[in-house]
Amino acid sequence: MMVPIRCFSCGKPIGHLYEKYQNLIKEGKSEAVALKALGLERACCKRMILTHKDLIDELMKFSI
Ligand SMILES: [Zn+2]
């Protein structure tokens, strides 16, 4: 779906970081380097970004 605004575990705001993370990955940086550049130190926050799959565009094709 859409990236969560805050980390589910610690509550740190992370929603604004996902687009920057994707840009860093497109530039060829590794996941570890990208997460460090974004200032994500805790494992809970890293998993929020690493395991996110943007599906909102896929779902918008179908009506409810
Ligand atoms: Zn966290």
PDB file of the backbone (N, CA, C, O) and the ligand in Angstrom, with CONECT records:
HET     ZN  A 101       1
ATOM      1  N   MET A   1       0.839  -1.194   0.000  1.00  0.00           N
ATOM      2  CA  MET A   1       0.000   0.000   0.000  1.00  0.00           C
ATOM      3  C   MET A   1       0.879   1.251   0.000  1.00  0.00           C
ATOM      4  O   MET A   1       1.887   1.314  -0.704  1.00  0.00           O
ATOM      5  N   MET A   2       0.490   2.225   0.784  1.00  0.00           N
ATOM      6  CA  MET A   2       1.308   3.429   0.903  1.00  0.00           C
ATOM      7  C   MET A   2       2.248   3.250   2.084  1.00  0.00           C
ATOM      8  O   MET A   2       1.924   2.550   3.043  1.00  0.00           O
ATOM      9  N   VAL A   3       3.391   3.870   2.014  1.00  0.00           N
ATOM     10  CA  VAL A   3       4.361   3.713   3.099  1.00  0.00           C
ATOM     11  C   VAL A   3       3.788   4.339   4.376  1.00  0.00           C
ATOM     12  O   VAL A   3       3.248   5.445   4.327  1.00  0.00           O
ATOM     13  N   PRO A   4       3.898   3.653   5.509  1.00  0.00           N
ATOM     14  CA  PRO A   4       3.370   4.204   6.767  1.00  0.00           C
ATOM     15  C   PRO A   4       4.099   5.491   7.135  1.00  0.00           C
ATOM     16  O   PRO A   4       5.288   5.646   6.855  1.00  0.00           O
ATOM     17  N   ILE A   5       3.381   6.402   7.760  1.00  0.00           N
ATOM     18  CA  ILE A   5       3.959   7.692   8.119  1.00  0.00           C
ATOM     19  C   ILE A   5       4.964   7.534   9.261  1.00  0.00           C
ATOM     20  O   ILE A   5       6.014   8.177   9.270  1.00  0.00           O
ATOM     21  N   ARG A   6       4.629   6.672  10.221  1.00  0.00           N
ATOM     22  CA  ARG A   6       5.524   6.445  11.360  1.00  0.00           C
ATOM     23  C   ARG A   6       5.899   4.981  11.465  1.00  0.00           C
ATOM     24  O   ARG A   6       5.172   4.106  10.996  1.00  0.00           O
ATOM     25  N   CYS A   7       7.040   4.723  12.085  1.00  0.00           N
ATOM     26  CA  CYS A   7       7.473   3.354  12.379  1.00  0.00           C
ATOM     27  C   CYS A   7       6.453   2.736  13.345  1.00  0.00           C
ATOM     28  O   CYS A   7       6.067   3.362  14.332  1.00  0.00           O
ATOM     29  N   PHE A   8       6.025   1.509  13.051  1.00  0.00           N
ATOM     30  CA  PHE A   8       5.016   0.855  13.884  1.00  0.00           C
ATOM     31  C   PHE A   8       5.529   0.617  15.306  1.00  0.00           C
ATOM     32  O   PHE A   8       4.745   0.642  16.255  1.00  0.00           O
ATOM     33  N   SER A   9       6.824   0.389  15.463  1.00  0.00           N
ATOM     34  CA  SER A   9       7.361   0.019  16.775  1.00  0.00           C
ATOM     35  C   SER A   9       7.749   1.217  17.629  1.00  0.00           C
ATOM     36  O   SER A   9       7.354   1.300  18.792  1.00  0.00           O
ATOM     37  N   CYS A  10       8.519   2.147  17.065  1.00  0.00           N
ATOM     38  CA  CYS A  10       9.041   3.231  17.898  1.00  0.00           C
ATOM     39  C   CYS A  10       8.357   4.572  17.632  1.00  0.00           C
ATOM     40  O   CYS A  10       8.503   5.499  18.429  1.00  0.00           O
ATOM     41  N   GLY A  11       7.617   4.693  16.536  1.00  0.00           N
ATOM     42  CA  GLY A  11       6.881   5.920  16.273  1.00  0.00           C
ATOM     43  C   GLY A  11       7.665   7.001  15.564  1.00  0.00           C
ATOM     44  O   GLY A  11       7.163   8.111  15.388  1.00  0.00           O
ATOM     45  N   LYS A  12       8.885   6.703  15.154  1.00  0.00           N
ATOM     46  CA  LYS A  12       9.681   7.711  14.437  1.00  0.00           C
ATOM     47  C   LYS A  12       9.052   7.991  13.071  1.00  0.00           C
ATOM     48  O   LYS A  12       8.693   7.050  12.364  1.00  0.00           O
ATOM     49  N   PRO A  13       8.911   9.261  12.683  1.00  0.00           N
ATOM     50  CA  PRO A  13       8.371   9.565  11.356  1.00  0.00           C
ATOM     51  C   PRO A  13       9.310   9.076  10.255  1.00  0.00           C
ATOM     52  O   PRO A  13      10.483   9.451  10.228  1.00  0.00           O
ATOM     53  N   ILE A  14       8.801   8.244   9.349  1.00  0.00           N
ATOM     54  CA  ILE A  14       9.633   7.679   8.281  1.00  0.00           C
ATOM     55  C   ILE A  14       8.991   7.840   6.902  1.00  0.00           C
ATOM     56  O   ILE A  14       9.627   7.550   5.888  1.00  0.00           O
ATOM     57  N   GLY A  15       7.745   8.297   6.855  1.00  0.00           N
ATOM     58  CA  GLY A  15       7.016   8.381   5.588  1.00  0.00           C
ATOM     59  C   GLY A  15       7.692   9.266   4.558  1.00  0.00           C
ATOM     60  O   GLY A  15       7.621   8.999   3.358  1.00  0.00           O
ATOM     61  N   HIS A  16       8.350  10.321   5.026  1.00  0.00           N
ATOM     62  CA  HIS A  16       8.989  11.258   4.100  1.00  0.00           C
ATOM     63  C   HIS A  16      10.312  10.727   3.562  1.00  0.00           C
ATOM     64  O   HIS A  16      10.896  11.327   2.660  1.00  0.00           O
ATOM     65  N   LEU A  17      10.797   9.593   4.111  1.00  0.00           N
ATOM     66  CA  LEU A  17      12.111   9.076   3.722  1.00  0.00           C
ATOM     67  C   LEU A  17      12.046   8.076   2.572  1.00  0.00           C
ATOM     68  O   LEU A  17      13.063   7.807   1.933  1.00  0.00           O
ATOM     69  N   TYR A  18      10.861   7.521   2.298  1.00  0.00           N
ATOM     70  CA  TYR A  18      10.775   6.428   1.326  1.00  0.00           C
ATOM     71  C   TYR A  18      11.180   6.867  -0.080  1.00  0.00           C
ATOM     72  O   TYR A  18      11.888   6.143  -0.780  1.00  0.00           O
ATOM     73  N   GLU A  19      10.727   8.060  -0.495  1.00  0.00           N
ATOM     74  CA  GLU A  19      11.067   8.536  -1.832  1.00  0.00           C
ATOM     75  C   GLU A  19      12.582   8.783  -1.949  1.00  0.00           C
ATOM     76  O   GLU A  19      13.199   8.465  -2.966  1.00  0.00           O
ATOM     77  N   LYS A  20      13.163   9.359  -0.885  1.00  0.00           N
ATOM     78  CA  LYS A  20      14.615   9.585  -0.886  1.00  0.00           C
ATOM     79  C   LYS A  20      15.360   8.253  -0.952  1.00  0.00           C
ATOM     80  O   LYS A  20      16.372   8.128  -1.641  1.00  0.00           O
ATOM     81  N   TYR A  21      14.841   7.253  -0.221  1.00  0.00           N
ATOM     82  CA  TYR A  21      15.447   5.917  -0.228  1.00  0.00           C
ATOM     83  C   TYR A  21      15.427   5.331  -1.642  1.00  0.00           C
ATOM     84  O   TYR A  21      16.432   4.795  -2.110  1.00  0.00           O
ATOM     85  N   GLN A  22      14.284   5.434  -2.318  1.00  0.00           N
ATOM     86  CA  GLN A  22      14.181   4.907  -3.673  1.00  0.00           C
ATOM     87  C   GLN A  22      15.156   5.600  -4.612  1.00  0.00           C
ATOM     88  O   GLN A  22      15.760   4.956  -5.469  1.00  0.00           O
ATOM     89  N   ASN A  23      15.313   6.922  -4.452  1.00  0.00           N
ATOM     90  CA  ASN A  23      16.251   7.649  -5.303  1.00  0.00           C
ATOM     91  C   ASN A  23      17.684   7.194  -5.066  1.00  0.00           C
ATOM     92  O   ASN A  23      18.459   7.061  -6.014  1.00  0.00           O
ATOM     93  N   LEU A  24      18.044   6.954  -3.798  1.00  0.00           N
ATOM     94  CA  LEU A  24      19.393   6.484  -3.487  1.00  0.00           C
ATOM     95  C   LEU A  24      19.639   5.106  -4.103  1.00  0.00           C
ATOM     96  O   LEU A  24      20.729   4.836  -4.607  1.00  0.00           O
ATOM     97  N   ILE A  25      18.626   4.235  -4.061  1.00  0.00           N
ATOM     98  CA  ILE A  25      18.758   2.898  -4.646  1.00  0.00           C
ATOM     99  C   ILE A  25      18.915   3.004  -6.161  1.00  0.00           C
ATOM    100  O   ILE A  25      19.707   2.276  -6.759  1.00  0.00           O
ATOM    101  N   LYS A  26      18.154   3.917  -6.783  1.00  0.00           N
ATOM    102  CA  LYS A  26      18.258   4.110  -8.236  1.00  0.00           C
ATOM    103  C   LYS A  26      19.643   4.603  -8.627  1.00  0.00           C
ATOM    104  O   LYS A  26      20.145   4.281  -9.704  1.00  0.00           O
ATOM    105  N   GLU A  27      20.261   5.392  -7.737  1.00  0.00           N
ATOM    106  CA  GLU A  27      21.608   5.894  -8.005  1.00  0.00           C
ATOM    107  C   GLU A  27      22.655   4.802  -7.885  1.00  0.00           C
ATOM    108  O   GLU A  27      23.822   5.020  -8.213  1.00  0.00           O
ATOM    109  N   GLY A  28      22.247   3.622  -7.414  1.00  0.00           N
ATOM    110  CA  GLY A  28      23.171   2.494  -7.331  1.00  0.00           C
ATOM    111  C   GLY A  28      23.735   2.245  -5.952  1.00  0.00           C
ATOM    112  O   GLY A  28      24.608   1.393  -5.785  1.00  0.00           O
ATOM    113  N   LYS A  29      23.250   2.979  -4.954  1.00  0.00           N
ATOM    114  CA  LYS A  29      23.735   2.761  -3.586  1.00  0.00           C
ATOM    115  C   LYS A  29      23.132   1.473  -3.027  1.00  0.00           C
ATOM    116  O   LYS A  29      22.042   1.063  -3.425  1.00  0.00           O
ATOM    117  N   SER A  30      23.852   0.845  -2.106  1.00  0.00           N
ATOM    118  CA  SER A  30      23.313  -0.364  -1.484  1.00  0.00           C
ATOM    119  C   SER A  30      22.268   0.025  -0.438  1.00  0.00           C
ATOM    120  O   SER A  30      22.195   1.178  -0.014  1.00  0.00           O
ATOM    121  N   GLU A  31      21.459  -0.958  -0.028  1.00  0.00           N
ATOM    122  CA  GLU A  31      20.411  -0.690   0.958  1.00  0.00           C
ATOM    123  C   GLU A  31      21.016  -0.175   2.256  1.00  0.00           C
ATOM    124  O   GLU A  31      20.486   0.758   2.859  1.00  0.00           O
ATOM    125  N   ALA A  32      22.115  -0.771   2.688  1.00  0.00           N
ATOM    126  CA  ALA A  32      22.741  -0.382   3.953  1.00  0.00           C
ATOM    127  C   ALA A  32      23.223   1.064   3.908  1.00  0.00           C
ATOM    128  O   ALA A  32      23.032   1.817   4.863  1.00  0.00           O
ATOM    129  N   VAL A  33      23.843   1.446   2.807  1.00  0.00           N
ATOM    130  CA  VAL A  33      24.354   2.815   2.660  1.00  0.00           C
ATOM    131  C   VAL A  33      23.194   3.806   2.605  1.00  0.00           C
ATOM    132  O   VAL A  33      23.256   4.880   3.203  1.00  0.00           O
ATOM    133  N   ALA A  34      22.126   3.433   1.876  1.00  0.00           N
ATOM    134  CA  ALA A  34      20.973   4.319   1.742  1.00  0.00           C
ATOM    135  C   ALA A  34      20.297   4.542   3.097  1.00  0.00           C
ATOM    136  O   ALA A  34      19.944   5.670   3.439  1.00  0.00           O
ATOM    137  N   LEU A  35      20.121   3.475   3.857  1.00  0.00           N
ATOM    138  CA  LEU A  35      19.458   3.599   5.162  1.00  0.00           C
ATOM    139  C   LEU A  35      20.295   4.445   6.113  1.00  0.00           C
ATOM    140  O   LEU A  35      19.758   5.227   6.898  1.00  0.00           O
ATOM    141  N   LYS A  36      21.607   4.286   6.040  1.00  0.00           N
ATOM    142  CA  LYS A  36      22.489   5.073   6.906  1.00  0.00           C
ATOM    143  C   LYS A  36      22.439   6.549   6.507  1.00  0.00           C
ATOM    144  O   LYS A  36      22.444   7.431   7.366  1.00  0.00           O
ATOM    145  N   ALA A  37      22.391   6.811   5.197  1.00  0.00           N
ATOM    146  CA  ALA A  37      22.331   8.194   4.710  1.00  0.00           C
ATOM    147  C   ALA A  37      21.045   8.880   5.156  1.00  0.00           C
ATOM    148  O   ALA A  37      21.022  10.094   5.358  1.00  0.00           O
ATOM    149  N   LEU A  38      19.975   8.103   5.308  1.00  0.00           N
ATOM    150  CA  LEU A  38      18.692   8.666   5.730  1.00  0.00           C
ATOM    151  C   LEU A  38      18.605   8.806   7.242  1.00  0.00           C
ATOM    152  O   LEU A  38      17.636   9.363   7.759  1.00  0.00           O
ATOM    153  N   GLY A  39      19.605   8.308   7.954  1.00  0.00           N
ATOM    154  CA  GLY A  39      19.628   8.455   9.406  1.00  0.00           C
ATOM    155  C   GLY A  39      18.806   7.414  10.138  1.00  0.00           C
ATOM    156  O   GLY A  39      18.426   7.625  11.290  1.00  0.00           O
ATOM    157  N   LEU A  40      18.521   6.285   9.482  1.00  0.00           N
ATOM    158  CA  LEU A  40      17.762   5.221  10.137  1.00  0.00           C
ATOM    159  C   LEU A  40      18.737   4.266  10.812  1.00  0.00           C
ATOM    160  O   LEU A  40      19.469   3.543  10.136  1.00  0.00           O
ATOM    161  N   GLU A  41      18.750   4.261  12.129  1.00  0.00           N
ATOM    162  CA  GLU A  41      19.696   3.452  12.884  1.00  0.00           C
ATOM    163  C   GLU A  41      19.035   2.208  13.464  1.00  0.00           C
ATOM    164  O   GLU A  41      19.657   1.146  13.512  1.00  0.00           O
ATOM    165  N   ARG A  42      17.778   2.323  13.907  1.00  0.00           N
ATOM    166  CA  ARG A  42      17.119   1.201  14.573  1.00  0.00           C
ATOM    167  C   ARG A  42      16.620   0.172  13.558  1.00  0.00           C
ATOM    168  O   ARG A  42      16.212   0.521  12.451  1.00  0.00           O
ATOM    169  N   ALA A  43      16.661  -1.105  13.956  1.00  0.00           N
ATOM    170  CA  ALA A  43      16.215  -2.192  13.081  1.00  0.00           C
ATOM    171  C   ALA A  43      14.738  -2.074  12.767  1.00  0.00           C
ATOM    172  O   ALA A  43      14.309  -2.433  11.670  1.00  0.00           O
ATOM    173  N   CYS A  44      13.941  -1.570  13.723  1.00  0.00           N
ATOM    174  CA  CYS A  44      12.489  -1.465  13.496  1.00  0.00           C
ATOM    175  C   CYS A  44      12.195  -0.473  12.382  1.00  0.00           C
ATOM    176  O   CYS A  44      11.311  -0.710  11.558  1.00  0.00           O
ATOM    177  N   CYS A  45      12.931   0.644  12.349  1.00  0.00           N
ATOM    178  CA  CYS A  45      12.709   1.656  11.313  1.00  0.00           C
ATOM    179  C   CYS A  45      13.229   1.165   9.963  1.00  0.00           C
ATOM    180  O   CYS A  45      12.627   1.431   8.923  1.00  0.00           O
ATOM    181  N   LYS A  46      14.360   0.442   9.990  1.00  0.00           N
ATOM    182  CA  LYS A  46      14.920  -0.083   8.742  1.00  0.00           C
ATOM    183  C   LYS A  46      13.967  -1.060   8.089  1.00  0.00           C
ATOM    184  O   LYS A  46      13.810  -1.049   6.868  1.00  0.00           O
ATOM    185  N   ARG A  47      13.322  -1.914   8.890  1.00  0.00           N
ATOM    186  CA  ARG A  47      12.414  -2.907   8.299  1.00  0.00           C
ATOM    187  C   ARG A  47      11.182  -2.239   7.679  1.00  0.00           C
ATOM    188  O   ARG A  47      10.588  -2.776   6.743  1.00  0.00           O
ATOM    189  N   MET A  48      10.800  -1.069   8.202  1.00  0.00           N
ATOM    190  CA  MET A  48       9.650  -0.369   7.637  1.00  0.00           C
ATOM    191  C   MET A  48       9.941   0.031   6.189  1.00  0.00           C
ATOM    192  O   MET A  48       9.075  -0.087   5.323  1.00  0.00           O
ATOM    193  N   ILE A  49      11.149   0.498   5.935  1.00  0.00           N
ATOM    194  CA  ILE A  49      11.531   0.935   4.590  1.00  0.00           C
ATOM    195  C   ILE A  49      11.883  -0.265   3.712  1.00  0.00           C
ATOM    196  O   ILE A  49      11.455  -0.349   2.561  1.00  0.00           O
ATOM    197  N   LEU A  50      12.672  -1.196   4.269  1.00  0.00           N
ATOM    198  CA  LEU A  50      13.155  -2.333   3.475  1.00  0.00           C
ATOM    199  C   LEU A  50      12.027  -3.241   3.008  1.00  0.00           C
ATOM    200  O   LEU A  50      12.080  -3.771   1.898  1.00  0.00           O
ATOM    201  N   THR A  51      11.015  -3.426   3.833  1.00  0.00           N
ATOM    202  CA  THR A  51       9.978  -4.410   3.508  1.00  0.00           C
ATOM    203  C   THR A  51       8.744  -3.780   2.888  1.00  0.00           C
ATOM    204  O   THR A  51       7.749  -4.467   2.659  1.00  0.00           O
ATOM    205  N   HIS A  52       8.793  -2.481   2.611  1.00  0.00           N
ATOM    206  CA  HIS A  52       7.617  -1.843   2.028  1.00  0.00           C
ATOM    207  C   HIS A  52       7.498  -2.166   0.547  1.00  0.00           C
ATOM    208  O   HIS A  52       8.491  -2.169  -0.180  1.00  0.00           O
ATOM    209  N   LYS A  53       6.256  -2.442   0.101  1.00  0.00           N
ATOM    210  CA  LYS A  53       5.980  -2.673  -1.321  1.00  0.00           C
ATOM    211  C   LYS A  53       4.856  -1.728  -1.712  1.00  0.00           C
ATOM    212  O   LYS A  53       3.758  -1.800  -1.160  1.00  0.00           O
ATOM    213  N   ASP A  54       5.127  -0.843  -2.664  1.00  0.00           N
ATOM    214  CA  ASP A  54       4.138   0.144  -3.073  1.00  0.00           C
ATOM    215  C   ASP A  54       3.098  -0.504  -3.989  1.00  0.00           C
ATOM    216  O   ASP A  54       3.387  -0.779  -5.154  1.00  0.00           O
ATOM    217  N   LEU A  55       1.905  -0.746  -3.480  1.00  0.00           N
ATOM    218  CA  LEU A  55       0.875  -1.429  -4.251  1.00  0.00           C
ATOM    219  C   LEU A  55      -0.306  -0.525  -4.582  1.00  0.00           C
ATOM    220  O   LEU A  55      -1.250  -0.975  -5.232  1.00  0.00           O
ATOM    221  N   ILE A  56      -0.282   0.726  -4.157  1.00  0.00           N
ATOM    222  CA  ILE A  56      -1.453   1.576  -4.318  1.00  0.00           C
ATOM    223  C   ILE A  56      -1.800   1.781  -5.788  1.00  0.00           C
ATOM    224  O   ILE A  56      -2.980   1.827  -6.135  1.00  0.00           O
ATOM    225  N   ASP A  57      -0.796   1.906  -6.663  1.00  0.00           N
ATOM    226  CA  ASP A  57      -1.078   2.089  -8.086  1.00  0.00           C
ATOM    227  C   ASP A  57      -1.707   0.840  -8.695  1.00  0.00           C
ATOM    228  O   ASP A  57      -2.543   0.939  -9.593  1.00  0.00           O
ATOM    229  N   GLU A  58      -1.304  -0.346  -8.204  1.00  0.00           N
ATOM    230  CA  GLU A  58      -1.899  -1.592  -8.693  1.00  0.00           C
ATOM    231  C   GLU A  58      -3.365  -1.689  -8.276  1.00  0.00           C
ATOM    232  O   GLU A  58      -4.214  -2.115  -9.058  1.00  0.00           O
ATOM    233  N   LEU A  59      -3.651  -1.294  -7.046  1.00  0.00           N
ATOM    234  CA  LEU A  59      -5.016  -1.427  -6.508  1.00  0.00           C
ATOM    235  C   LEU A  59      -5.964  -0.399  -7.113  1.00  0.00           C
ATOM    236  O   LEU A  59      -7.170  -0.633  -7.175  1.00  0.00           O
ATOM    237  N   MET A  60      -5.431   0.740  -7.560  1.00  0.00           N
ATOM    238  CA  MET A  60      -6.274   1.802  -8.097  1.00  0.00           C
ATOM    239  C   MET A  60      -6.932   1.393  -9.412  1.00  0.00           C
ATOM    240  O   MET A  60      -7.866   2.053  -9.866  1.00  0.00           O
ATOM    241  N   LYS A  61      -6.447   0.298 -10.034  1.00  0.00           N
ATOM    242  CA  LYS A  61      -7.033  -0.179 -11.283  1.00  0.00           C
ATOM    243  C   LYS A  61      -8.410  -0.788 -11.045  1.00  0.00           C
ATOM    244  O   LYS A  61      -9.224  -0.874 -11.963  1.00  0.00           O
ATOM    245  N   PHE A  62      -8.663  -1.205  -9.817  1.00  0.00           N
ATOM    246  CA  PHE A  62      -9.917  -1.896  -9.500  1.00  0.00           C
ATOM    247  C   PHE A  62     -10.848  -0.993  -8.721  1.00  0.00           C
ATOM    248  O   PHE A  62     -10.416  -0.261  -7.830  1.00  0.00           O
ATOM    249  N   SER A  63     -12.129  -1.046  -9.057  1.00  0.00           N
ATOM    250  CA  SER A  63     -13.093  -0.285  -8.270  1.00  0.00           C
ATOM    251  C   SER A  63     -13.547  -1.138  -7.081  1.00  0.00           C
ATOM    252  O   SER A  63     -13.451  -2.365  -7.103  1.00  0.00           O
ATOM    253  N   ILE A  64     -14.035  -0.465  -6.060  1.00  0.00           N
ATOM    254  CA  ILE A  64     -14.449  -1.193  -4.854  1.00  0.00           C
ATOM    255  C   ILE A  64     -15.870  -1.700  -5.027  1.00  0.00           C
ATOM    256  O   ILE A  64     -16.411  -2.340  -4.125  1.00  0.00           O
TER     257      ILE A  64
HETATM  258 ZN    ZN A 101      11.420   2.363  14.590  1.00  0.00          ZN2+
END
